[in-house]
Amino acid sequence: MTAGEVDYYALDELLAEDERLTRASVRSFVEREALPLIEGCHAREEFPRALIPRLGELGVFGANLKGYGCAGLSNVAYGLIMQELEAGDSGLRSMASVQGSLAMYAIWRWGSEEQKRRWLPEMAAGRAIGCFGLTEPDHGSDPGGMETRARRDGAGWVLSGTKRWITNGSIADVAVVWAKLDGVIRGFLVEKGTKGFSTFEHKGKMSLRASVTSQLAFEDCRIPAENILPAVEGLRGPLSCLTQARYGIAWGAIGSAMATYQAALDYAKSRKQWKDRPIAAHQLVQERLAWMISEITKGQLLSWKLGRMKDEKTMKPHHVSMAKRNNCWVARECAKLARETLGANGVVNEYPVFRHLANIESVYTYEGTHDIHTLVIGEAVTGVPAYNPSMD
Ligand SMILES: Cc1cc2nc3c(=O)[nH]c(=O)nc-3n(C[C@H](O)[C@H](O)[C@H](O)COP(=O)(O)OP(=O)(O)OC[C@H]3O[C@@H](n4cnc5c(N)ncnc54)[C@H](O)[C@@H]3O)c2cc1C
């Protein structure tokens, strides 16, 4: 059994045939083409770039977007793609999430017709890579405080500022950059090679090592007038994109949990101690496995229901917060319990568990930390925002 087949409640029955086929093709790609490369990439701290054209061929990038060369799949099919990618490695899913749900979505939803025609077909095919620059060195959970500025300059715009922790940053052909113009947040497209735009990669990450994370610097960076995203102003621009990406993360995190659970189950059944008995025969080991499969099953149901709500257009951002928060927590706990179950083998790269354990720390933190999603849910149920209580 592979990680993708972890299905305690026969939830497969809830999926349409085409959704199952999509999942099967991505699962096969991950097992045959991605996993053989991942440990090496993780060790060398690099993204397996050779996989990008294949991900394009599979229709992974912006798979739930319609038109402009995108696959136009259901949101559940898109979620299943994210689940399968992250069962392989969170870095793989991060690359696809940022490409499709952040960079492509920003252009698809808020871009001009020319921007859509220019970028979306290339990005869907994996011939162009995108990144999404929101976070800054001093503004993470509170992006509204951003210091990156744009100003009008004759026929265009001039950007100044720094973005930090940007996935795909150094390999991107186009950066979607959020900056304040006359005090109002606006989105801009900055192409690789633009004068005044530089990137450097954050090295030394102990998590998401098979993913490119970069700093973007804009020093009097001039871009043409047509590179502004015309259709949105304010924080709702980036937040609308984050809702899409967080939706995919909710599914992806369960993929990570399925992988660590499966590794723990396989190990528990084969590892023998105490007069040749498999460790799976011990109640304490079974308790861990029972906890993992129970929480994974609940997380799968949460993702599936969220996907159907998204397809029916009843999904709200606070619904996404619950799934992102819960499923990342479940994945983090599962990785920890799986590592314990593997004993010393839980810390070596012969098994995928420690890599998932390290990766999930980033996933737990990015796209709104666990705390921030707690506050989103808290606000939804009480009507009272508690993000920034008075210090008086
Ligand atoms: C590998 C990686 C890739 C990333 N990729 C991208 C990307 O592509 N694009 C992008 O724009 N960003 C990206 N990020 C940035 C990520 O979204 C931020 O790290 C995240 O939003 C948290 O911000 P911060 O790290 O500045 O933490 P901070 O905001 O400084 O938070 C630190 C701690 O304080 C807590 N905290 C903050 N505010 C509150 C509050 N009001 N109430 C309670 N607790 C609070 C947080 O929960 C956290 O525990 C990435 C990050 C990582 C690690």
The ligand as an ORCA input file, in Angstrom:
! r2SCAN-3c Opt
* xyz 0 1
  C       9.824     28.102      3.544
  C       8.962     29.322      3.524
  C       8.403     29.748      2.318
  C       7.628     30.922      2.277
  N       7.122     31.346      1.067
  C       6.512     32.571      1.004
  C       6.116     33.115     -0.276
  O       6.242     32.470     -1.329
  N       5.599     34.376     -0.301
  C       5.424     35.118      0.831
  O       4.959     36.268      0.720
  N       5.774     34.620      2.055
  C       6.318     33.368      2.157
  N       6.702     32.856      3.395
  C       6.533     33.687      4.588
  C       5.444     33.203      5.529
  O       4.165     33.396      4.978
  C       5.637     33.916      6.881
  O       6.791     33.329      7.475
  C       4.431     33.789      7.794
  O       3.378     34.592      7.332
  C       4.756     34.200      9.244
  O       5.411     35.420      9.288
  P       6.777     35.578     10.150
  O       7.671     34.438      9.822
  O       7.276     36.952      9.920
  O       6.331     35.372     11.648
  P       5.739     36.501     12.630
  O       4.573     37.175     11.987
  O       6.832     37.324     13.153
  O       5.189     35.568     13.807
  C       6.046     34.994     14.802
  C       5.157     34.301     15.831
  O       4.252     35.248     16.411
  C       2.915     34.785     16.262
  N       2.002     35.900     16.060
  C       2.116     36.932     15.175
  N       1.042     37.733     15.264
  C       0.233     37.190     16.188
  C      -1.055     37.536     16.723
  N      -1.740     38.620     16.301
  N      -1.586     36.756     17.696
  C      -0.931     35.647     18.116
  N       0.271     35.261     17.663
  C       0.835     36.017     16.694
  C       2.943     33.876     15.042
  O       1.852     32.960     15.054
  C       4.293     33.198     15.226
  O       4.186     32.133     16.138
  C       7.404     31.648      3.461
  C       7.931     31.187      4.693
  C       8.692     30.035      4.721
  C       9.256     29.559      6.023
*
